[in-house]
Amino acid sequence: MTGMSDVRLTLYQQELLEIRDGSVASRGPQENRWRQFWRRVRTRKQLLELSDEQLRDIGVSREQARLEAMRPFWRC
């Protein structure tokens, strides 16, 4: 498994925990889409701000981080 997959699994785990705890289920589908959009924007921006050492820790190269951060928001 690549480092990028590990990052995605962590994000999906957070989403699943929110669903399990009911914090997402109580919202409408439109609000869930906006939350997902903003989460992607925020996490992709944070990925660009990681140092080389932090990227190495999660097994992601600078180029992989750049490619992930540049993905359109509508793509997982």
C-alpha positions as CSV (number, residue, x, y, z in Angstrom):
1,M,0.0,0.0,0.0
2,T,1.4,3.4,-0.9
3,G,1.7,6.3,1.6
4,M,-1.0,8.2,-0.2
5,S,-3.5,5.3,0.4
6,D,-2.6,5.5,4.1
7,V,-3.5,9.2,4.2
8,R,-6.8,8.5,2.4
9,L,-7.6,5.7,4.8
10,T,-7.1,8.0,7.7
11,L,-9.4,10.6,6.2
12,Y,-12.0,7.9,5.4
13,Q,-11.7,6.6,9.0
14,Q,-12.5,10.1,10.3
15,E,-15.6,10.3,8.0
16,L,-16.8,6.9,9.2
17,L,-16.4,7.8,12.8
18,E,-18.5,10.9,12.2
19,I,-21.2,8.8,10.6
20,R,-21.1,6.3,13.4
21,D,-21.3,9.0,16.0
22,G,-24.3,10.5,14.3
23,S,-22.7,13.9,13.6
24,V,-23.1,13.5,9.9
25,A,-26.4,11.5,9.8
26,S,-28.3,14.4,11.3
27,R,-27.3,16.7,8.5
28,G,-28.9,16.9,5.1
29,P,-27.1,15.5,2.0
30,Q,-26.3,19.0,0.7
31,E,-24.5,19.9,3.9
32,N,-22.6,16.7,3.9
33,R,-21.3,17.5,0.4
34,W,-20.1,20.9,1.5
35,R,-18.4,19.4,4.6
36,Q,-16.7,16.9,2.3
37,F,-15.7,19.6,-0.1
38,W,-14.2,21.8,2.6
39,R,-12.4,18.8,4.2
40,R,-10.8,18.0,0.8
41,V,-9.7,21.7,0.4
42,R,-8.3,21.9,3.9
43,T,-6.5,18.5,3.9
44,R,-5.0,19.0,0.4
45,K,-3.7,22.4,1.5
46,Q,-2.3,20.9,4.7
47,L,-0.6,18.3,2.6
48,L,1.3,21.0,0.7
49,E,2.4,22.6,4.0
50,L,4.1,19.4,5.4
51,S,7.8,19.4,5.6
52,D,9.9,16.9,3.7
53,E,10.5,15.0,7.0
54,Q,6.7,14.8,7.7
55,L,6.1,13.6,4.2
56,R,8.7,10.9,4.6
57,D,7.0,9.8,7.8
58,I,3.8,9.1,6.0
59,G,5.5,7.6,3.0
60,V,4.7,10.4,0.5
61,S,7.1,12.1,-1.9
62,R,6.9,15.9,-2.5
63,E,5.7,15.1,-6.0
64,Q,2.9,12.8,-4.8
65,A,1.8,15.5,-2.3
66,R,1.8,18.1,-5.1
67,L,-0.2,15.8,-7.4
68,E,-2.8,15.0,-4.7
69,A,-3.2,18.6,-3.7
70,M,-3.8,19.7,-7.3
71,R,-6.6,17.2,-7.8
72,P,-10.0,18.7,-8.5
73,F,-12.2,18.9,-5.4
74,W,-14.8,16.6,-6.9
75,R,-12.4,13.7,-7.1
76,C,-11.7,11.5,-4.1
